[in-house]
Amino acid sequence: MNDTRIWSVLKGMYPVALEDVPLDGQWLEPPFADDSSGRAIVCNDGDFQFVVVDRKTGAVLFVCEDEETLMASSLETLPAIVAAWGAIDRDTVGPEDDDDFSAVAKSFETLLLEIDPAAAGANEFWHRYTEELTSQDYVDFDDDDDAEEEDEQEPDSGDNDRPSAADSFVDA
């Protein structure tokens, strides 16, 4: 799969829809550099995590240090997955309302199973990320008894308190 083919899919999502993907880093434009396995690097945080497209299979993988998880079994399913995730990201309060977010995350997982069953696997990117968001280990610092109250707080959309994808994979 060459850069032109990869970009033909990513261009429609660049940069606005791709910003909904829960990753640190910058989504790139062609020409795409290759990683050591010959896969196109399409997102890079400049540190230890990146997203690649396998030029042979078209699979989209999240790479964090030495661990890889599937984001989309083919580049063609990525736009639908990103659109489904983006709807959740915009339509829910976030981890501060765990019950609401858990219900929406389940809805996303069901939709993902229809869009790309392989990407919905238990040890793949999206499942691990939604599991991290809804786990009992997640701590909302606003609810911490030891936290000092600020005189004036800005409303929180929930986006800033969500753990990054790297948090889900480094500790896993």
N, C-alpha and C positions, 0 to 999 in steps of 0.2 A: 504494500500500500504506500503510495508516494504522498509527498506533502500536499499536492494539489487535491487529492482525494480526501485526505484528512481535513484539510482546511475547508473543503466544500461542506462538511458537516459542522465543524466548529464555528465557522463564520456566522451562521444564523443565530448562534447563541452568544457570540462575542460582543462586548464583554458583559452585558447586563445579566443575561440568564446564568452565565458561568459564575457570577458573583454570588449566586444563591448556593452554590456547592460549598459544603462546610469544610473548606480547606484553607490553610494559610498558603500564601504564595501567589505568584503571578501567572495567569494564563498567557501563553505565548502565541505569537504569530509565526508563520513560516518565514524562512526555512527553519525546520525543526532539527535540533541537534539529536543525535542518537545516544542512548545509554550504552553501557558495555555489552549489552545483549542485542544491539541493533534496533532497539525500539525507539520510536519518536517521542521525545520529551515534550509534552504539550502544556504542562504546568510545573512550576518549580518554585520552591520556597527559598532557594539559595542556601539551604542548610542540609537537611537530611530526609526530606520528603518530596515526592514529585509524582506526577501522573504521566503514564506512558501509553502510547497506542502501539500494540504489537503489529508491526508492518506485515507479518505473514497471516495472522488470523483476524486482525481488526479488533481484538479484545482491548478494553480500556482497563488499566490496572493502576491502583494506588500503591506506591512503593514508599515504605517508611523504614529507613535503615535497611535491614536485610529481610524484611517481611513484605510480602505482596498480597493484596486482596483485590478481588474483582469488583470493578465499579459498573461495568457493562460488558456483556459477552461479545458485543459487536459495537462498533462505533455508531452504527445506524440506530441502535436503541438508546444511546446516550441522551439525545434531545428529549425524548419522552420521559426518561427517568429524571432528568434535571427539571423539566416542567412540573412533574409531580412533586418533587422535593420543594421546588420554589413555591408552590401553592401552600404547602405546609409552613414553610418559613415565613410567609406573609400572613397566613390566616390564623396562626395560633399565638397565644401569649408567650409560650416557651416554658422552660422548666419551672417557673414560679407557680404554674398551675399544672401540676404533674398529672392529675386525672385527665384534664382536657388534652394535654399533650400526648399522653399515653394512648388515648383513643384515636387521635389523629395519626400518631406514629403507626398504630396497628392498621389503620386505613391505608397508609402509604405502603406498608409491607404487603398488604393484600394486592394493591395496584401493581407494585413492583413484581410480584409473583406472576401477574398476568403479562406484564411488559417484557420481563427478562427473568425467567425462573432461576437461571444460574446465578445472576447477580443478587438474588434474594436469599442465597444460601446463608446458613447460620454463622459461618466464619468469614463472610465476605464484608466488604466495606460498609454498605448501607445498614445491614443488620447490626453490625458491631457499633456503628455510630448511633443508631436509634436506641440500642440497648444501653449504651453509655448515658444517653440523655435521660432515660427513664429509670435508671438503676437507683437503688436505695443509697448507694455510695455517693451519689451526687449531692453536694452541699451547696445550698443557696446561702451565700454570705449575708443576705438581707435578713435571714431568719436566725442567724447566729446570736446567741444571748450575749456574747462578749463583744459584739460589734457596737461601736459607738454610733449613735444616731447623728446624722448630719442635720443642720438647721433647715436646709432647703435641698430637697432631692428632685432630680429630674425624672420624669416618667421613663420607665425602662421598657423597651420593646421585647426584651427577652433575648435578643440576638447576642448581646455582648456577654451574657453570662453562660452561654452554651460552651461546652468544652470544644477545643479544636479536634480535628480528626487525629492529629498526632497524639493527643492525650489518650485516645481510645486504643491506639496501637502500641505505643511505647510501653505502657504498663500491662498490656494483655499477655 
